[in-house]
């Protein structure tokens, strides 16, 4: 179970904001207005998120040029074929120039959230991307609104180390449709939860996932292909805890 909390209020707490989503959402909603109005909408959105998080300070992160995940797999996010909203890039630059947002070149904004998250409760990750729930610590997900209706209220989570690994390995089994990452055939959230239900550590979960990936392999070529696919998927899905350290690199550095 996730640990769900009603909210946080800390005398000194730093909000770590994955700003890619608010930039995109505001740009999408502002196609028919002048840039000045789009900018004002983004100011309001960012201020509301920071205020609702209970944080006293903030750091914003935006994705920049290049993405190591596309080097691992050129098909990463290749299913996103819709044209980019016209104000998306100007709004992204606006956050860098006026809000001091950190531009993440070669990786993604959520990776920098993962790198910056502290274990002492002094930071809170703000973002609605489910990938971020791999990262232990405090989280705030703002409300999701569709056509003026709240389809999911804002919520706070306290993610444990075990829950973080469970989120990663669940995605390794199910894949991630939004990012064009293929998991195992006919394995959804329910089957993944059952498969991982008895595991409590990273190693136990990884062992279960490996066995499921290799279950139907017949030849050595099949075996190697699935091992390689799993390693790629984990590197694509894993949110960094340290700068430029992928899941595979982390395990190699630790001699695993």
Phi, psi and omega in degrees: 000139170288147174270109184260130181241153181287337180162172180233150166212114185233138183303317175230105178220136185259122175276128178252105191255117170286099190273356181301318183293310178300324177299312182294314183298316179294317179300319180295323182279350187246023182301329187253018178238166177290159182301324180302322179287321177300318180297317178297319178299320180292320176304313180297315181299312181296315179299319180296319180296313181298315180298314182294333181291339183085003183280155178260342181223170182210156167224132179254144178231136175229142177290144182243222183278144175074158180201113183302334181294328178286339173285325176291316182215108180301341181275358179301123181060018180291346179281354180271090189255358180290142177300145179288136177304145190296331182267003184300308182292317176300323178290323177299314179294326179299318179295324178292314187282323187255333181254353181074027180298143177278125178272124184260095181270127180093350178211192188244161183301322182292333174297319181290329173299316179297319179296322188273346182295132179263162181260000184259009179084006183272356177231157176219124178281130178246114181181157180254000179288125182297337179301328183295339180286004168287338190268120179299151177118196185277142179222144170233127174248118182287164181298145173259124184242130177234122179053042176082358180250137177282111180267343172209121182291163174296150182207157181242142179229147168246110185262127177273169177301315180299316180295325178297314178295323180297321178297316180297311186285334171298315178294326177298327179280317186273338189079182180221102184300320184296332180256005178065040177252122184271125175266215179271144182299128177061029173247112177252193185299322183292312180297321179296318180297319178295316182298323185263003191299327183270349184275143180232350182239162177304314184296318179296317181293317179298320179298317179297315182295317177304312182298323179289321177296325186266358189304318186260010180287138180250313182257167176297326177297318177300317182299311182294324180296317181286325176298315179297319180297317179296316180299318177297315181299318180295321178291328177288321186276330187293126173273128186301144169255338177225151184300125175065020177253105177282176179299313180297315180298318180301316181290323178295319179296328180271005178070030182260000000 
